[in-house]
Each structure stands twice: as C-alpha cells, then as structure tokens.
Amino acid sequence: MLHILTPLFRYPKSERLSRMMQAYVHLYRLVDGYLFEKYVDFIDYYGEVTPDEREQILLQLEQHKGGFMIREYLMGEGKKIGLKEGEKIGVKKGEKIGVKKGKVEITLKQLNLKFRDAAQPYESRVRESSVEELDRIAERLLYAKTIEAVFP
C-alpha cells in the first residue's frame, strides 16, 4: 500500500513521474480492473496529476515491464470517457435540432391555417430561420392581420 500512497508525498519534480508510474504498476498488481480505475483516480486527484503528466506516465509505462497492459487499460478507460462526453454533446445537438424542427413545423402549420396559400412563398424563409427568429415570427403571427406583418 505504501507504493500506492507514495505519490501523495511531495517528491521533487525529477522523481515525481517515476514515482507515479511505480504507484500505477504496484496498484495494477494488487487489484482488479474496477478498483484499479478507482484508485488511479484517487492517486491522480490527491497527487494533483496534470493531464500532461498523465500522458508522460502512460508513455513511460510503455517501456516498463508489464506496463504496456496498464497503459492500454488506462487509455481504454480514457476512450470510454471520451465516448461518453461525445455522446452528451451529440444529444445536446440533437435536442437543439429537434427543437428547431418542431418550431419550424408548428410555425408553418399556423401560417398555413391563418393565411392559406399566401404562406407558401415564406416556407423557405421559415425553414432557414434561427430558433430566436422563429420565436419572433410566432409572436408576430399571433397579432398579424396580413402575412406581410409577420415578415416585415
């Protein structure tokens, strides 16, 4: 356990990375994958490991006997985290697209119900509008007597 906790002690910068790598190696030998990931996070957090230091540690692990497997494991975990973050971004973008499509469809429907054939020439303008502009169009649509008043 001492090897795992050594990164928490303040070592000179010249020794810091090798001590961190040793902690990873010893930890990998002691625990299964789930606990390894958890304790590595513990080491990184309390050892105040920067992303650059983490990358240097991973590169050093490649050259250490048995370190390749640890490096691959840690990189695999990084990829999982990256995929989750990418998925979140994709969901947010999808939600924005969905909101815009919904606003476009309801605006077109209301225009067609209120102004019938006169709305047709404005369809492309509605489809190209931003969400904010669609909101302004919807507000003007409520009170407009003519379609020209909706699209000044």
FENHUZI-V739643 format. One line per field, one symbol per residue. ss: DSSP state (h for helix, s for strand, l for the rest). phi: phi as a letter, one per 40 degrees, with the letter a starting at -180 (. if undefined). psi: psi as a letter, one per 20 degrees, with the letter a starting at -180 (. if undefined). A space follows every 10 residues. Layout:
ss: ???
phi: ???
psi: ???
//
This chain:
ss: lhhhhhhhll llhhhhhhhh hhhhhhhhhh llhhhhhhhh hhhhhhllll hhhhhhhhhh hhhlllhhhh hhhhhhhhhh hhhhhhhhhh hhhhhhhhhh hhhhhhhhhh hhhhhhhhhh hhhhhhhhll hhhhhhhhhh hhhlllhhhh ll
phi: .dcccdcccc ccdcbdcccc cccccccccc bcdccdcccc cccccccfcc dccdcccccc cdccdgcdcc cccccccccc cccccccccc cccccccccc dccccccccc dcccbfcccd ccdccccccc cccccccccc ccbccbcccc bc
psi: hhhhihihqo qqhhigghhg ghggghghhh rrgghggghg ggggghilpr hgggghghgh hhiqpihghg ggghhghhhg ggggghgggg ggghgggggg gghgghgggg ghhgjchihg iighgghiqr gghhgggggh hhiphqhhhh m.
//
